Amino acid sequence: MFLGRTGAWWLEWLIIPSLLGVIAAALVSVMRDGGWEGITVWTGVQALATIGALIAAVVLWDETAKQRETELMLRLIEEYDGLRVSADFVHSYYRWCLNHGPVDPIRNFSENIHPDVREERATEVDDARYEVSRFFVKIRRLVTTRYLSEHIVLNSLDRRAVEMFLEKIDPLDEAKAGSNYQRADRDFFSALLKKYSHEEQALTES
């Protein structure tokens, strides 16, 4: 899905030590030629070249990081768009439950997904649930392992997508997992949801 850590981190570890080495070499050269009072035209040119290399490297690093961030955002958006059918099916299931009784969607799903029952509608809901849930599980794992930043997630996924996961997908996950359910995804996206207002404000101000 996503390759490499965000923020062009490898450029940071490659460029910065190299630049420090170049600057250190220039300082050694200056001191060897008699200290600051012994600076010649040539050492001045070397210093200017070092500064130019530093500026060029910083610009390259920044542009590469921005390009990488854009690529990650596009991949995230495209993958989520590919889940529209499954997400819509889950939405339709909740509407069906509301219009028939209403029926408790979580209890109905739990009862009909049991191995001894496996009702057809519940099976279809389970397949759609799994596809959408897997996407959000990957997002959480990528962010917690720093292969993806929260900033990218906040700017790629609409707030409603996260709300849909918390309100409709995760409860089905819990119903399916039963006693094996772990709330890592719920906690992560609940915390992420609170950050949308700050991110939206920052985008408005910029």
C-alpha positions in Angstrom: 0.0 0.0 0.0 2.6 2.6 1.1 6.3 2.2 0.9 8.9 4.0 3.0 8.5 6.3 5.9 6.9 9.7 5.5 8.7 13.0 5.4 11.5 11.8 3.2 13.3 10.7 6.4 16.0 8.9 4.5 17.0 12.2 2.8 17.4 13.8 6.2 19.8 11.1 7.4 21.7 11.2 4.1 21.9 14.9 3.5 22.5 16.4 6.9 25.6 14.3 7.9 27.0 15.0 4.4 26.5 18.7 4.8 28.0 18.8 8.2 31.0 16.9 6.8 31.4 19.5 4.0 31.2 22.4 6.5 33.7 20.8 8.8 36.1 20.3 6.0 35.8 23.9 5.0 36.5 25.0 8.6 39.5 22.8 8.7 40.8 24.3 5.5 40.3 27.8 6.8 42.1 27.1 10.0 44.9 25.4 8.2 45.4 28.4 6.0 46.0 30.6 9.0 42.7 31.0 10.7 40.0 33.6 9.8 42.7 36.2 9.1 44.3 33.9 6.5 41.1 33.5 4.4 41.9 33.7 0.7 39.7 34.3 -2.3 39.8 30.5 -2.8 38.6 29.7 0.7 35.9 32.3 0.3 34.7 30.7 -2.9 34.8 27.3 -1.1 32.6 28.8 1.7 30.1 30.2 -0.8 30.0 26.9 -2.6 29.3 25.1 0.7 26.4 27.5 1.5 25.0 27.1 -2.0 25.2 23.3 -1.6 23.4 23.6 1.7 20.6 25.7 0.2 20.2 23.4 -2.8 20.1 20.3 -0.6 17.5 21.9 1.7 15.3 22.8 -1.2 15.6 19.3 -2.7 14.8 17.7 0.6 11.7 19.9 1.0 10.5 19.3 -2.6 11.0 15.6 -2.3 9.2 15.4 1.0 6.2 17.4 -0.5 6.1 15.1 -3.5 6.2 12.0 -1.3 3.4 13.4 0.8 1.3 14.1 -2.3 1.8 10.6 -3.6 0.8 9.1 -0.2 -2.3 11.3 -0.1 -3.4 10.2 -3.6 -2.9 6.5 -2.8 -4.9 6.9 0.4 -7.7 8.7 -1.4 -7.8 6.2 -4.3 -7.8 3.2 -2.0 -10.7 4.6 0.1 -12.6 5.4 -3.1 -12.3 1.8 -4.0 -14.2 0.8 -0.9 -17.3 2.8 -1.8 -19.4 -0.2 -2.8 -18.6 -2.0 0.5 -19.2 1.1 2.6 -22.5 1.8 0.9 -23.5 -1.9 1.5 -22.9 -1.5 5.2 -24.9 1.8 5.2 -27.8 0.0 3.4 -27.7 -2.7 6.1 -28.1 -0.2 8.8 -31.0 1.4 6.9 -32.6 -2.0 6.4 -32.4 -2.6 10.2 -33.9 0.8 10.9 -36.9 0.2 8.5 -37.6 -3.3 9.8 -38.7 -3.0 13.4 -36.4 -1.2 13.9 -33.9 -4.1 14.3 -30.8 -3.8 16.4 -28.1 -4.0 13.7 -25.3 -5.2 15.9 -27.4 -7.9 17.7 -28.9 -9.0 14.3 -25.5 -9.3 12.8 -24.0 -11.1 15.7 -26.9 -13.7 15.8 -26.9 -14.3 12.0 -23.2 -14.5 11.5 -22.9 -17.4 13.9 -21.3 -20.5 12.2 -24.5 -22.5 12.9 -26.6 -19.9 11.1 -24.6 -17.9 8.5 -27.6 -16.0 7.1 -26.9 -14.8 3.6 -27.4 -11.1 4.3 -25.2 -11.3 7.4 -22.5 -13.0 5.3 -22.6 -10.2 2.7 -22.4 -7.6 5.5 -19.5 -9.4 7.0 -17.6 -9.4 3.7 -18.2 -5.6 3.3 -17.3 -5.0 6.9 -14.1 -6.8 6.6 -13.0 -5.0 3.5 -13.6 -1.5 5.0 -12.2 -2.5 8.4 -9.0 -3.9 7.0 -8.3 -0.5 5.4 -8.7 1.4 8.7 -6.6 -1.2 10.5 -3.8 -0.7 8.0 -4.0 3.1 8.5 -3.7 2.7 12.2 -0.7 0.4 11.9 1.1 2.6 9.4 0.7 5.7 11.6 1.8 4.0 14.8 4.9 2.6 13.0 5.6 6.0 11.5 5.2 4.9 7.9 2.4 7.4 7.5 1.7 10.6 9.3 -1.5 11.7 11.0 -1.3 14.9 8.9 -1.6 13.0 5.7 -4.5 10.9 7.0 -6.4 14.0 8.2 -6.0 15.7 4.8 -6.8 12.6 2.8 -9.8 11.1 4.6 -13.0 13.1 5.2 -14.2 13.3 8.8 -17.3 11.4 7.9 -15.2 8.4 6.8 -13.7 8.1 10.3 -17.1 8.7 11.9 -18.5 5.9 9.7 -15.8 3.5 10.9 -16.4 4.3 14.5 -20.2 4.3 14.4 -20.8 1.4 12.0 -17.7 -0.7 11.1 -16.0 -1.0 14.5 -19.2 -2.1 16.3 -19.6 -4.9 13.7 -15.9 -5.8 14.3 -16.6 -6.1 18.0 -19.7 -8.2 17.3 -17.7 -10.5 15.0 -14.6 -10.8 17.3 -16.6 -11.3 20.5 -14.3 -11.8 23.5 -11.3 -11.5 21.2 -12.1 -7.9 20.3 -9.3 -5.4 20.9 -10.1 -1.7 21.0 -6.8 -0.4 19.5 -8.5 0.8 16.3 -11.4 2.4 18.2 -9.1 4.3 20.5 -6.8 5.4 17.7 -9.5 6.8 15.4 -11.5 8.3 18.3 -8.4 10.3 19.2 -7.8 11.1 15.5 -11.3 12.4 15.1 -10.7 15.0 17.7 -7.9 16.4 15.7 -10.0 17.2 12.6 -11.2 20.5 13.9 -7.6 21.7 14.5 -6.4 20.5 11.1 -9.4 22.1 9.3 -8.7 25.4 11.1 -5.1 25.3 10.1 -6.1 24.7 6.5 -8.5 27.6 6.6 -5.9 30.0 8.1 -3.3 29.0 5.5 
